[in-house]
Each structure stands twice: as C-alpha cells, then as structure tokens.
C-alpha cells in the first residue's frame, strides 16, 4: 500500500507529526511506500529551504521518540509497525542542500528505494546514501544544482548496496577537476583518480540512467570500473552528449539505450567490443549517420558494418600501395641513375660500337 500526502504550507513549515499520526496509524493494510509532497508559494526562498530542513529534522526526531518509547498504546505500536514496513520514500519539492540528519535512517531502517524530485538546492548525496544501508534504488529528478557524484566515494563500502541509479534533469556533467577549478594541467591523472574512486565505490551498480542532463558532454573513461556489475545503461535526451568511448569496456552490459541525443554524429569505435547478446535500443538521434540505421539494431550488425569498412579501407590502402610501388618501379627503371636506364644505355652503346666497326670495315 502507498501513502501520499500533499502538504501546503504558507511559510515553508510542515506538520509531519500530524501526518504520521492521522494518516499512517489509521491504515489497516501494510504500508510499503511513502510519498511526501510539498507545495510552497515561493520555492526559491532561502527561508523556505531553512524552515523545511528544520521542520523535517524536528518531525523525524519526534517520530523516533515515539517509536523508541516503551508504551502499550495501540497507536504507537501501529506506527512502529508501519514505519518498519516502509521500503520506499519519495520527497517531492523539498529544497534541502543535503539530506536531513541521521535520524531519518534510524526511523526508516528498511528503505530500499529513495526518490528525490524537484529539489533545486541538493548538492550532496553522501548523507542520504550513508543513512540507508539497504538502499538499492536512488532517483534524482529535477535537481539542477546536483552536479557531482564524487561524494558517494566517501560512503563506506559496507554500507553501500546501490544497484539502480537514475539521474534525470540534473546538472551532472562529469567534467574534469581542471575545468571545475579552472586549473590548466597537462595530464589528467587527478581526474582519473577522482572518477575511479567514485565508481569503485559503486561495486553493485547494475543500472545507470542519465536522461535530460544538458551539461553532460561525455562519459568518463573511469566508468570501466563498473565493467563487471553494470547490466543496463540508458542515455536519453542529453542535448550536448558527444562522446562515450568507454562503452566498449562495459563487458557485462546486457542492454544499452541511446535515444534523442541531438549532438551524436557517430557511435564509438569501441561499440563492437560489447557482448553479442547485448540488446541495443538506438533511435531518434537526428545527427547519427554512422553506422546507418539498418546496422545498429544489434552488436552483430555493428560488427558487419565494421568488417565491411575494414575491407573497404584495406582495398583502398592496397590500391594506393600498388600505385606507389608502380611509380617506384618506373623511377628505378627509367630515371638517369636507375638500373633500367643504365641497362638501356649500355645496350645502346654496345650496338653503336658494333655499327661503327661495321661502317669502318
């Protein structure tokens, strides 16, 4: 059973305590998913963001106090039972920069799915991932200020079981540290170490979805750290995405979705390295011209296209080499210092000498 609450507040505060008591405790069926919606007159107000975060913390602390009390009241026993059953939480419209304090994880110990939607100030996911050791599905949608996954690297591996990560309409770019800090460094060692540490912290990730992220230009090569775990990859409606050469190193990939990316002109040369049983869903990429549409329906088709062009390039190269060899042979034969020229000259002189002897005789 799912519970939804549409909460309207004038100044950014919310009475979660009343919500839990009135709506949860009176439910008869087990509750497995909880969706909290917040509607504010002014979403961009800094006061609203501050008030929301404080209100969430106070409400969750109050609920935690109820749960831990040794009381025989039926209402609190019902609350504790329902809270323990909750496996999915949605936060819609809450503008907190980082997730509320550890008290949330102490209340909802069995949360496996967490959805954060329409949060314009979220920057850090370390605190929320660290609170839910059973978290397997994280969705970040309409979080424009969320630009960096690096904070995940600070989560203890023993507490990280994330299997599905959806990033939709966020500011993620995977840009290099040099670009981020405006530092001109010739090598990219620091960048490789940074992203390698980030993706190494996701050893169980099986599905990655990155949709409608306008700052995304390319995928980092360090994504190969997920080669043994990643099964599904989706890249959709990323208007500036141009490069994802790392795709060839994802040897466990079973499904690859690439759609409505308006800046992609050609698939990476490493695509043929994907497993042959990997399913491809590549469509509505207006500038994609290579390979042609009839070859991108499967890895086998991409391999046929690749072998065809290897043959064409081989024949072209052979023709060029043959012409160069012919030119070199002609030069060696007929130029003044060439063997053919010398042989012809010696024959001419020999015949000329015989003619002169006969004429003098």
C-alpha positions as CSV (number, residue, x, y, z in Angstrom):
1,X,0.0,0.0,0.0
2,X,1.2,3.5,-0.8
3,X,0.5,6.7,1.2
4,X,0.6,10.1,-0.4
5,X,0.4,13.4,1.4
6,X,0.0,16.7,-0.4
7,X,1.1,19.3,2.2
8,X,0.6,23.0,1.6
9,X,2.4,25.5,3.9
10,X,2.5,29.2,3.8
11,X,6.0,29.8,5.2
12,X,7.8,26.6,4.5
13,X,7.0,24.6,7.6
14,X,5.3,21.2,7.6
15,X,3.4,19.2,10.3
16,X,4.8,15.7,9.6
17,X,3.8,14.6,13.1
18,X,0.2,15.2,12.4
19,X,0.5,13.5,9.0
20,X,2.0,10.3,10.6
21,X,-0.5,10.1,13.4
22,X,-3.6,10.8,11.4
23,X,-2.8,9.1,8.1
24,X,-0.5,6.2,9.0
25,X,-1.7,4.9,12.3
26,X,-5.3,4.6,11.0
27,X,-4.3,2.5,8.0
28,X,-5.3,-1.1,8.1
29,X,-3.2,-2.5,5.2
30,X,0.6,-2.6,5.5
31,X,2.3,0.5,4.1
32,X,5.4,-0.1,1.9
33,X,5.8,3.3,0.2
34,X,5.6,6.8,1.5
35,X,5.4,9.9,-0.7
36,X,5.7,13.4,0.8
37,X,4.8,16.3,-1.4
38,X,5.4,19.9,-0.5
39,X,3.8,22.9,-2.2
40,X,5.3,26.3,-1.4
41,X,4.3,29.8,-2.6
42,X,7.9,30.7,-3.2
43,X,10.1,27.7,-3.9
44,X,13.3,29.8,-4.3
45,X,13.1,31.4,-0.9
46,X,16.2,30.7,1.3
47,X,13.9,31.0,4.4
48,X,11.7,28.2,3.0
49,X,14.7,25.9,2.5
50,X,15.9,26.5,6.0
51,X,12.5,26.0,7.5
52,X,11.8,22.8,5.6
53,X,15.1,21.2,6.7
54,X,14.5,22.1,10.3
55,X,10.9,21.0,10.2
56,X,11.9,17.7,8.7
57,X,14.5,17.1,11.4
58,X,12.2,18.1,14.3
59,X,9.4,15.9,12.9
60,X,11.6,12.9,12.4
61,X,13.1,13.3,15.9
62,X,9.6,13.4,17.4
63,X,8.6,10.2,15.5
64,X,11.8,8.5,16.5
65,X,11.0,9.3,20.1
66,X,7.5,7.8,19.8
67,X,8.9,4.6,18.3
68,X,11.5,4.1,21.0
69,X,9.1,4.7,23.9
70,X,8.1,1.6,25.9
71,X,4.4,2.2,25.7
72,X,1.4,-0.1,25.3
73,X,-0.7,2.4,23.4
74,X,-2.0,0.8,20.3
75,X,-1.4,3.9,18.2
76,X,2.3,4.0,18.8
77,X,2.6,0.2,18.2
78,X,0.8,0.6,14.9
79,X,3.1,3.5,13.9
80,X,6.2,1.4,14.7
81,X,4.9,-1.5,12.7
82,X,4.1,0.6,9.6
83,X,7.4,2.5,9.7
84,X,9.3,-0.7,9.7
85,X,7.4,-1.9,6.7
86,X,8.2,1.2,4.6
87,X,10.7,0.3,1.8
88,X,10.2,3.3,-0.5
89,X,10.2,7.1,0.2
90,X,9.5,10.0,-2.2
91,X,10.5,13.6,-1.3
92,X,8.9,15.9,-3.8
93,X,9.5,19.7,-3.7
94,X,11.8,19.8,-0.6
95,X,14.7,22.2,-1.2
96,X,17.4,20.9,1.2
97,X,21.1,21.1,0.2
98,X,21.9,17.8,1.9
99,X,19.6,15.1,3.3
100,X,18.3,15.6,6.9
101,X,20.3,14.3,9.8
102,X,20.9,10.6,10.6
103,X,17.6,10.4,12.5
104,X,15.8,9.6,9.2
105,X,17.8,6.4,8.7
106,X,17.2,5.4,12.3
107,X,13.4,5.6,11.7
108,X,13.2,4.0,8.2
109,X,15.7,1.2,8.6
110,X,14.4,-0.9,5.7
111,X,14.2,1.7,2.9
112,X,15.4,0.2,-0.4
113,X,14.1,2.9,-2.8
114,X,14.5,6.7,-2.4
115,X,13.2,9.3,-4.8
116,X,14.1,12.9,-4.5
117,X,12.3,15.1,-7.0
118,X,12.1,18.9,-7.7
119,X,14.9,19.8,-5.3
120,X,16.7,22.9,-6.7
121,X,19.3,23.0,-4.0
122,X,20.5,19.4,-3.4
123,X,24.3,19.2,-3.8
124,X,25.4,16.2,-1.7
125,X,24.1,12.6,-1.7
126,X,26.7,11.3,0.8
127,X,24.4,11.8,3.8
128,X,21.4,10.2,2.3
129,X,23.2,7.1,0.9
130,X,25.1,6.7,4.2
131,X,21.9,6.5,6.2
132,X,20.2,3.7,4.3
133,X,22.4,0.6,4.2
134,X,19.7,-1.3,2.3
135,X,19.2,1.4,-0.3
136,X,19.3,-0.2,-3.8
137,X,17.4,2.3,-5.9
138,X,18.1,6.1,-6.0
139,X,16.3,8.5,-8.3
140,X,17.3,12.2,-8.5
141,X,15.0,14.1,-10.7
142,X,14.9,17.9,-11.4
143,X,17.8,18.5,-9.0
144,X,19.5,21.2,-11.1
145,X,22.2,22.0,-8.5
146,X,23.3,18.4,-8.2
147,X,26.5,18.3,-10.4
148,X,28.8,15.8,-8.8
149,X,28.6,12.1,-7.8
150,X,32.0,12.3,-6.1
151,X,30.5,12.4,-2.6
152,X,29.5,8.7,-3.0
153,X,33.1,7.8,-2.8
154,X,33.1,8.8,0.9
155,X,30.5,6.2,1.8
156,X,31.7,3.1,3.5
157,X,31.6,0.1,1.1
158,X,30.0,-2.0,3.9
159,X,27.0,0.4,3.8
160,X,26.6,0.8,0.1
161,X,24.4,-1.6,-1.8
162,X,23.1,0.8,-4.5
163,X,22.0,-1.2,-7.6
164,X,20.0,1.3,-9.6
165,X,20.8,5.0,-10.1
166,X,18.6,7.3,-12.1
167,X,19.8,10.9,-12.8
168,X,17.2,12.9,-14.6
169,X,17.2,16.6,-15.4
170,X,20.2,17.3,-13.1
171,X,23.3,19.3,-13.5
172,X,25.7,16.3,-13.7
173,X,28.4,16.8,-16.2
174,X,31.3,14.5,-15.3
175,X,33.6,17.4,-16.2
176,X,37.2,17.2,-15.2
177,X,38.5,18.7,-12.0
178,X,40.7,21.0,-14.0
179,X,37.7,22.5,-15.8
180,X,35.8,22.7,-12.5
181,X,38.6,24.6,-10.7
182,X,39.9,26.5,-13.8
183,X,43.3,24.8,-13.5
184,X,45.4,24.2,-16.5
185,X,47.1,20.8,-16.0
186,X,48.6,18.9,-19.0
187,X,47.9,15.4,-17.7
188,X,44.6,14.0,-16.4
189,X,45.9,11.8,-13.6
190,X,43.9,13.6,-10.9
191,X,40.7,13.3,-12.9
192,X,41.2,9.6,-13.5
193,X,41.9,9.0,-9.8
194,X,38.9,11.1,-8.8
195,X,36.3,9.3,-11.0
196,X,38.0,5.9,-10.4
197,X,37.4,6.4,-6.7
198,X,33.8,7.4,-7.3
199,X,32.8,4.5,-9.5
200,X,34.8,2.0,-7.4
201,X,32.5,3.0,-4.6
202,X,29.6,1.5,-6.6
203,X,30.5,-2.1,-6.8
204,X,26.9,-3.4,-7.0
205,X,25.5,-0.9,-9.5
206,X,23.6,-2.7,-12.2
207,X,21.6,0.0,-13.9
208,X,22.6,3.6,-14.7
209,X,20.2,6.1,-16.3
210,X,21.2,9.6,-17.3
211,X,18.5,11.5,-19.0
212,X,18.0,15.2,-19.9
213,X,21.2,16.4,-18.4
214,X,22.2,19.4,-20.5
215,X,25.7,19.7,-19.0
216,X,26.7,16.1,-19.9
217,X,29.2,16.1,-22.8
218,X,31.0,12.8,-22.3
219,X,31.2,9.8,-20.0
220,X,34.5,9.5,-18.1
221,X,36.8,6.6,-19.0
222,X,36.8,5.6,-15.4
223,X,33.3,4.2,-15.8
224,X,35.1,0.9,-16.8
225,X,35.3,0.3,-13.0
226,X,31.7,-0.9,-13.4
227,X,32.5,-3.4,-16.2
228,X,31.7,-6.4,-14.0
229,X,28.5,-5.2,-12.4
230,X,26.7,-2.8,-14.9
231,X,23.9,-4.5,-16.8
232,X,21.8,-1.6,-18.2
233,X,22.9,1.8,-19.4
234,X,20.5,4.5,-20.7
235,X,21.4,7.8,-22.2
236,X,18.5,9.8,-23.4
237,X,17.7,13.4,-24.4
238,X,21.2,14.7,-23.4
239,X,21.4,17.5,-26.0
240,X,25.2,18.1,-25.6
241,X,26.4,14.5,-25.3
242,X,29.0,13.7,-27.9
243,X,31.4,11.0,-26.6
244,X,31.1,7.8,-24.7
245,X,34.1,5.7,-25.9
246,X,34.1,3.9,-22.5
247,X,31.1,1.9,-23.7
248,X,33.4,-0.8,-25.1
249,X,34.9,-1.6,-21.7
250,X,31.5,-2.5,-20.2
251,X,31.8,-6.2,-20.9
252,X,28.8,-7.2,-18.8
253,X,26.3,-4.9,-20.4
254,X,23.0,-6.5,-21.3
255,X,21.0,-3.5,-22.5
256,X,22.1,-0.2,-24.0
257,X,19.5,2.6,-24.6
258,X,20.6,5.6,-26.7
259,X,17.8,7.9,-27.8
260,X,17.1,11.6,-28.7
261,X,20.6,12.8,-28.2
262,X,20.9,15.6,-30.7
263,X,24.7,16.0,-30.8
264,X,25.9,12.5,-31.5
265,X,27.1,12.0,-35.1
266,X,28.7,8.6,-34.8
267,X,28.8,5.7,-32.5
268,X,32.1,5.0,-30.7
269,X,34.6,2.7,-32.4
270,X,34.6,0.5,-29.3
271,X,30.9,-0.5,-29.7
272,X,31.8,-3.8,-31.3
273,X,33.5,-4.9,-28.0
274,X,30.2,-5.2,-26.3
275,X,28.9,-8.7,-25.7
276,X,27.0,-10.1,-28.7
277,X,23.9,-10.7,-26.5
278,X,23.7,-7.0,-25.5
279,X,20.4,-5.6,-26.7
280,X,20.6,-2.2,-28.4
281,X,17.8,0.4,-28.4
282,X,19.2,3.3,-30.5
283,X,16.7,5.6,-32.1
284,X,15.7,9.2,-32.7
285,X,19.3,10.6,-32.7
286,X,18.9,13.1,-35.6
287,X,22.6,13.6,-36.4
288,X,23.7,10.0,-36.1
289,X,24.9,8.9,-39.6
290,X,27.5,6.2,-38.8
291,X,26.7,3.4,-38.7
292,X,23.4,3.5,-40.8
293,X,20.2,2.7,-39.1
294,X,20.0,-0.9,-40.5
295,X,23.3,-1.8,-38.9
296,X,22.6,-0.5,-35.3
297,X,19.9,-3.0,-34.4
298,X,22.4,-5.4,-32.9
299,X,26.0,-5.9,-32.0
300,X,26.3,-8.4,-34.9
301,X,25.1,-5.7,-37.3
302,X,27.7,-3.2,-35.9
303,X,30.3,-5.9,-36.4
304,X,29.3,-6.5,-40.0
305,X,29.5,-2.8,-40.7
306,X,32.9,-2.6,-39.0
307,X,34.2,-5.6,-41.1
308,X,32.8,-4.1,-44.3
309,X,34.7,-0.8,-43.7
310,X,37.8,-2.7,-42.7
311,X,37.6,-4.5,-46.1
312,X,37.0,-1.2,-47.9
313,X,39.9,0.5,-46.2
314,X,42.1,-2.5,-46.9
315,X,41.3,-2.4,-50.6
316,X,41.8,1.3,-50.8
317,X,45.1,1.0,-49.0
318,X,46.2,-1.8,-51.3
319,X,45.4,0.3,-54.4
320,X,47.4,3.2,-53.0
321,X,50.3,1.0,-52.2
322,X,50.2,-0.6,-55.7
323,X,50.3,2.8,-57.4
324,X,53.2,3.9,-55.2
325,X,55.0,0.6,-56.0
326,X,54.5,1.0,-59.7
327,X,55.8,4.6,-59.5
328,X,58.9,3.5,-57.6
329,X,59.5,0.7,-60.2
330,X,59.2,3.1,-63.1
331,X,61.5,5.5,-61.4
332,X,64.1,2.8,-60.7
333,X,63.9,1.7,-64.3
334,X,63.9,4.9,-66.3
335,X,65.4,7.7,-64.2
336,X,69.1,8.6,-65.1
337,X,70.5,6.6,-62.2
338,X,68.0,3.7,-62.4
339,X,69.0,0.2,-63.3
340,X,66.8,0.2,-66.4
341,X,68.3,3.4,-67.7
342,X,71.8,2.1,-67.2
343,X,71.0,-1.2,-68.9
344,X,69.4,0.5,-71.8
345,X,72.3,2.9,-72.2
346,X,74.9,0.0,-72.1
347,X,72.9,-1.8,-74.8
348,X,72.7,1.3,-76.9
349,X,76.5,1.9,-76.6
350,X,77.3,-1.7,-77.4
351,X,75.1,-1.7,-80.5
352,X,76.5,1.7,-81.5
353,X,80.1,0.3,-81.3
354,X,79.2,-2.7,-83.5
355,X,77.6,-0.3,-86.0
356,X,80.7,1.9,-86.0
357,X,83.0,-1.2,-86.5
358,X,80.9,-2.4,-89.5
359,X,80.9,1.0,-91.0
360,X,84.6,1.5,-90.7
361,X,85.2,-2.0,-92.1
